[in-house]
Amino acid sequence: MHLLVLASHLFPNYKNPNAGAFVVEQLRHLKEFCDVTVFVPHPWVPPVVGKLSRKWQQYAQLPDEETVAGIKVLHPRRLVIPKVNSWVWMTISVTLSYWRFLSHHLRFTDSPFHRFTHIEGHFALPDGFAAAFLGRQFGKPSIIHVHGTDIHTIPQQSALLRFFTIWALRHADAIRAVSSDLAERTVKLMDAGKRRNGETETVKKLWVVPNGVDLNKFRLMERQEARRQLGLDDDKRYLLYVGRLVAVKGLDLLLDAFARWFKISAMLSWCWLEMGLNDLFWRKGRQPWASETKFILSAHNLTNELSFG
């Protein structure tokens, strides 16, 4: 099996070297059973533009190929319009980038891309759409991994995004959801406007496969020993959050709940393990909800109750 993975923003990239750590881990283990190549597009920079701007000159010097965690990563070039970064435009430009790159290389009989047997897209837009489109264009089975926001939030933002998402889901050969709830939402979205009569083709091609855990890195140990290694107090209870610091995670609600709980039990503390971006939380203007979160903490006198990892 030769797998082509499309991961424009859920994989380490020039904007965010820590993106998609869980995707990297999945593919790192998957490549023990099949050949894996990842597409992560870089901006296309016209020669004239590269001479006018230092930032665009740096974009032009980005590599066309690299290796991440032992995985081969190729960087097709895509058209980027300054200050235009909507999901619609990303879907169009990323899909065209992949299509142009593959069309060019598949003209040659000795191209390694003839070996690919499956195309997989992480996130419904833009890469899931691209996977479904390329699968139909080149006669390869397509797989879409849906992760959450791409199903319950993005399709609600506009009619066009909803159309793109539903088209991708309906034309994919298989869909993987990371939870049962997300799978149900995906089925409802695909079957929107249709009558469901028993088990549909939608249900048959959808699989629930939760994200796994590397047991070589995460394993059970005695509680007291774990607290000792982490420098945690023996007489306190800890609330742990592991994830990205973005508004869609509902962190304002989580902080408010923590504040209410803390009033009941002062022996509770919060441990905040952020995925490689510890300082992002405090950078003014980088997160739209940062000032609101600080207000919640200061209002409840809880600023000193958080630990960052």
N, C-alpha and C positions, 0 to 999 in steps of 0.2 A: 504494500500500500504506500502510495506517495501522496502526502497531504500538503496542499497549499493553503496557508492560513492568512486571512486578511485581518489586520488589526491596526488600523490607522491611528487610534488613540488609546487603545488598551494594550499597549506594549511600550517599553522604553523608547522614547523618541527625542528629537532635538528640543522640544519645548519642555518635556517632563521626563527626565531620565529614570524616574521612579514609577512611571505609569504601568498599570497592569501586571504587578508583581505576581498575582495569582495565575494569570495567563502564562507567564514565563514558567512558573513552577509546573503547571499542567503539561505544557509542551516539552519541558525538560524530561519529564517522566515518560511522556508519550513517544518521544523519539527513540526509546529503547525498543519499540515495537514496529515503528514505521519511519520512513523518511519524512522530515518536516522542513518546510521552507516558509518563511514569514514575509509578507509584504507590508512595509510601513512607508507610505509615501513621504517624500521631501518636496519642498517648494521648487517649482521651475523658475529659474531666474534668467530673463533675457540679458545678454551681455552688456547692453547699454545700462540697464538698471543696476547691474552689479557694480558698475563703475561709479554710480552716483550716490550709493548708500552703503555705509559700512555694514549695516545689519544684513542687507541683501547680499553683500559680498560674502559674508559668513555663511549665508544660506547656500550660495553657489558652491562653496567649498565643502559642503557636507558630503560624506562618502556615499557611493552608490551601493556599497555592500559592506556588511560587517558581521561579526559573530557575537551573539549574546547568549550566555549560559550554554555554550556549545551548539546553539541553534543558528542556522544560516538565515540572515535577514537581508532582504533586498529592498532598495529604496527607489521605486519608480518616481518620476517627477510629476507633480500635479500643479495645475494652475491655481495660484493663490492671489486673490484680490485684496489689497490692503484694507483693513477695517471691515471686511465682509467675511464673517465666519459663521454664518447661519447653518443649521442642520441641512436645509435644502441645498445650499451651495456646496457644502461638504459632500453630500451624497452624490451630486452631479459630478463634481470635479474628481473625487476619489474613484468613482466608478469608471469614468473616462480614462483616468490615469492607468488603472489596472488593465482595462480593455486595450488601450493603445500599446502598452508594454507587452502583453501576451500576444496580441495580433502580430506585432513586429517579430517576436522571437519564434512564433509557431510557423512562420514562413519557411524556416530552415529545417530540413529533415533531421539534422543531428542535434536539434535544440533539446536540452534536458527537460524543457517544459512539456514535451510530449509524454513524459512518464507520469505526470500527475494524474491521479485517479479520483480525487475528491477535492472540493473547494469548500473551505469553512470560513464563515464570517463571524467575528465577535462583535456583538451589539447589533441590533436590527438596522440602525442607520449610523453611519453610511455603509459599513462593511457587510452586513447581512443582505442589504439590497444589492450590493455589488456581487456577492457570492451567488445569489439567485440569478442575477442577470448574466454573469459569466458562465454559470452552469448551463443555462439555456443556449448561450452563444456557442460554447465549445463542446457541448454534449457530455458534461461531467456532473455527477451527483453533487448537490450543494447542501450544506449544513449551516444552520444559523444558531448561534448561542445567544439566548436572550438573558439579560442580567437584571432587569428591574426598571430603571428609569426609561429605557427604550420602549417599554410596553405601557407602563401606567402613567407616564408623564409626557414624553415627547409627542406621541400621537395626538394628544389633546391640545397641542399648542397651535395647530393650524390644520385646515382641511387637506392641504398638500402633504404635510408630514404624515397625516393619518393615511392618505392614499399610498404614499411611498412605503410605509410600514406594512400595511395590509397586503400590498402587492408582493413585497418581499416574502412575507410569511406564507402566503398562499402558493407561491411559485418555488419555494424551497422544497427539497426532497426530504429533509428531516430537520427537526427543531429540538434543541436541548434547552430546558428551563432548569434553573438552579433550585426551584422549590415548587411544591404542589400549588400554592397560591398563585405563583407567577404563571404556571402552566394553565390554570383555569382562566386567568386574565387573558392569556394569549389566545386561547380557544374562543373566548367571547369576542375578542377583537377581530379575529379572522372570520368568525361567523356572523359578524355584524351585518344586518340587512338580509340575512339568509335564514330560512327555517331549518332548524336542526331536526333530523329524523333518526333517532337512535345513534349509533356510533358512526361518526362521519370520518371522512378521510383525514380531516384535521386532527382528530384524536389519535388516529393510527400512526401518524408520523411524528408525534410529539413525545419526547422522553423527558422524565424528571431525573436529572443527574446532579445531585448537590456537589458543591465544591469540596474537594477532599482535604485531608490534613496529612502532612508529611510526618509520619510517626518517628522518623529519625531525628526530627527537630523538636517535636512536641510530644512529650510523654509524661505519664503520671509519676508523681513523686510525693513523698511525705509532705504534708502541708507546712509543718514547722520548718523543714529544710528549705522549702520553696520560699517561705517568707524570709528566712535568714539570708538566702542568696540575693533576694531582691531588696533587702533592707527595709522590710515592712514591719510595722508594730504587731506584736502577737495579740494585743487586746482590741484591735480595730477590725471592722468589716470594710471591704473595699468593693466599690462599683467600678468595673473595668469597661471602657469603651475602646474598641479596636476598629479603625476605619479612617476614611478620608474626612477632612474637615470641610464639608460642603453643606450648603443649606438644605439640599434635598434629603439628607439623612435625618432631618427633624431634630437637630441637636438643641434647638431652642426649647423644644418640649422636654427633651431628656434632662437638660440643665434645670429647668423649672421643677421637674419631678424630683431631681436630686436635692434641690433647695428645700422642698417641702419635707422630704424624708429626713434631711439633716436636722430640721427643727425638732423632729421626734427623737432621733438618736444621734447625738453628737459624736458617737463612736464610729460613724460612717465616714469614709474618705473616698475620693474619686481618683482613679488612675486612668490617665488618658494616653493611650498608645496610638500615635498617629503614624500612618504608613509613609515614613520617610520624609515628612514635611513638617517637623515639629514647630518650626518658627513661623509657618505660614499663618497660624491662628492669630498671631499678634501683629501682623503687618497691616498697617492702616490702609484701607481701601482695597486690599487684595480679596477680601471676602465681604459680600454685601451684608452679612449678618454679624460681623465681628463686633461692631459697636454695640449692637443689641445684646450679644452674649456677655460682653464686659459689664453692661449695665445690670444684667441679671445677677452676675456674680457679686458685683459691688453692692447692689441693693440688699442682698442677703448676707453680706459680709463673708463671702465664701472664697474670695480670691486665693487665700492661702491653703485651701483645702484640696486643690488640684495638683496632681503630680503628672509631669509629661515624660513620655518615653520615646 
